[in-house]
Amino acid sequence: MKALWVSLVLLFFTLDHSVALNSPPKVQVYSRVPGEFGKANNLICHVSGFHPPEINIEVLKNGQEMTAARQTDLAFEGDWHYHLTKSVPFTPSSDDKYACRVTHLGITKTFVWESDM
């Protein structure tokens, strides 16, 4: 009976982990408060639902990485999908373009911040 229980537990963890294999990230790019040109704000890139955990997130201004960006610690849900948030202070202007570039499993995608202005 104990061997059966151990086998079932191992099967559960194997199945649970396999559900998350090679899951692409979901990406949201938004500002802390509604964007207003010339007013200080925070640009946020929230990346969730991905597996495996190896990922690179860059916050961009006019195609160049914003080096002052800070990233949260890697966290995961019970189903082994991970999430991270990267943010940076910024003051939007009508001449600048902001985006989040995410590389996961060798695939790079860029997500543009759409201001509410």
N, C-alpha and C positions, 0 to 999 in steps of 0.2 A: 504494500500500500504506500509506503514512504517513497519507493522508487517511482511509482505512478505520479505522486504529488510533485516530486522534483522534476519529472519530465514535463508535467503540465506547466509548472512555473517557468521552466526554461523555454517552452514553446510560446508561452505568453510574451515573454520578453523579446524573443526572436521576432514574433509577428508584430508586436508593438513597434519595435525599432525599424522593421522593414517597411512599414507604412510611410515613413518619413524619407526613405532613400531618394536622393536626387530630386528634391522639391525645390522649384525655383522661388526666388523671393518675391514678395508683394511689396511694392515701394510706394510710399506716400511722401510728397514734398509739400510743405506748408509753412506758413509763418506763425509765430506764437500768437500774435494778434493780427487782425486784418491789416493788410499792407497799405501803407500811406507813404507816398514819395517824400523823401527828406526826413522821415521820422525813424528813429532807432527801433529795431525789432530783432527777432531771432529767427533764422532760417533753420528749419528742422527737416531732416531726412529720416523717416522711420521705415525700417526694413524688417519684415516679419515672414514667418511661415517657411523658412528655408532650411535645407539640410543637404549636404553636410555643413558644418559650421564655418568652413573656410570661406571668407568673403572679404571683399575690399570695397569700401564706401568712400567716395570723394564728394565734397561739396564744392561746387564750381561757381565762379563769377567770370562771365565772359570767356568760358572755356578753360580757365586757370584755377587750380586748386586753391581753396581758401585755407591757409595754413593754421589759422587760429581755431579751427573747428575742433570740438571735443566729442568723444565717443563714449557711450555708456559701456558697461561691462556686458559681455555676451550672456544672454539668458535663454532658457528654453522652457517650453511647455511640457506637459506630461506625455505628449505624443512625439517628443524628440524634435519638434520644429523649433528653430531658434529665432531670436529677434534682437535687434540693435537699434539704437537711435544715435544719430550724429547731428550736432547743431553748431551754429556759429552766429555771433552777433553780426548784424548788417543793417545798413541804411539804404533801402531801395531807391533807385532813381530810374527814370524812364529810359535812360540810355544803356542800362546794364541788364544782362540776362543771367539768371541764376538757375542752377540745376544740380541734380544729384546723379553721379555716375556710379553704378554698381557692377562689380565683376564677381560672378559666381559660376563655378564649374567651367571656367574659361570663356564664358559669355558675358560681354559687356553691354549694358544698356544705359541710356541717359534719360532722365526724367526731369522735365522742365517745371520750374515753379511758375504757376499761373497766379498772378496777383489778382486781388479783388477790385483793383482800381480800374 
